């Protein structure tokens, strides 16, 4: 795929043929397994499964070009800062990191979204609204958190904690294809709402 220069993303409107670049980041991967679920499964596999479903749906959108930080069980070093660098080098319009949450108390449940920069707040709100409705879990809202994947990215970015893999009831739902398809659809609808909005143009800050 051709990577456009930074000037390509300016002065773009609903009549433009230039696609909006959306980077999907499946959390963890390889030896970085992420959280271990209540049943002993790994977060890295959940995030990749949901992300691939999002990718397939976004590929159907003619005005959106989707990129993945990983498409298989690859290990990505945190020290390399590859994930935000990848998005920045693409001059992407949006960055979405997908995760499954963990806590010592197995009763804790809910969906939450993190952001860091002020220009990401509205995007985080939009994603949280759609995903929390799709999961049916407790809506834990949005929070500012110093996470390098959303701190180092230059475009609006959000890290979505879909649900708590350490909650047995929630985890059972989270591995189901029907649930993951619903979440993936919600993420895509959130992206489309944010990109097109009422005026049909991407929100730029």
ZIRAVEN-V162228 format. One record per residue. RES is the residue in one small letter. SS is DSSP state (hx for helix, st for strand, lp for the rest). Layout:
res: [RES,RES]
ss: [SS,SS]
//
This chain:
res: [x,x,x,x,x,x,x,x,x,x,x,x,x,x,x,x,x,x,x,x,x,x,x,x,x,x,x,x,x,x,x,x,x,x,x,x,x,x,x,x,x,x,x,x,x,x,x,x,x,x,x,x,x,x,x,x,x,x,x,x,x,x,x,x,x,x,x,x,x,x,x,x,x,x,x,x,x,x,x,x,x,x,x,x,x,x,x,x,x,x,x,x,x,x,x,x,x,x,x,x,x,x,x,x,x,x,x,x,x,x,x,x,x,x,x,x,x,x,x,x,x,x,x,x,x,x,x,x,x,x,x,x,x,x,x,x,x,x,x,x,x,x,x,x,x,x,x,x,x,x,x,x,x,x,x,x,x,x,x,x,x,x,x,x,x,x,x,x,x,x,x,x,x,x,x,x,x,x,x,x,x,x,x,x,x,x,x,x,x,x,x,x,x,x,x,x,x,x,x,x,x,x,x,x,x]
ss: [lp,lp,lp,lp,lp,hx,hx,hx,hx,lp,lp,lp,lp,lp,lp,lp,lp,lp,lp,st,st,st,st,st,st,st,lp,lp,st,lp,lp,st,lp,lp,lp,st,lp,lp,lp,lp,lp,st,hx,hx,hx,hx,hx,hx,hx,hx,hx,hx,hx,hx,hx,hx,hx,hx,lp,lp,lp,lp,lp,st,st,st,st,st,lp,lp,lp,lp,lp,lp,lp,lp,lp,lp,lp,lp,lp,hx,hx,hx,hx,hx,hx,hx,hx,hx,lp,lp,lp,st,st,st,st,st,st,st,st,lp,lp,lp,lp,lp,lp,lp,lp,lp,st,st,st,st,st,lp,lp,hx,hx,hx,hx,hx,hx,hx,hx,hx,hx,hx,hx,hx,hx,hx,hx,hx,hx,lp,lp,lp,st,st,st,st,st,st,lp,lp,lp,hx,hx,hx,hx,lp,lp,lp,lp,st,st,st,st,st,st,st,st,st,lp,lp,lp,hx,hx,hx,hx,hx,hx,hx,lp,lp,hx,hx,hx,hx,hx,hx,hx,hx,hx,hx,hx,hx,hx,hx,hx,hx,hx,hx,hx,hx,lp,lp,lp,lp,lp,lp,lp,lp,lp]
//
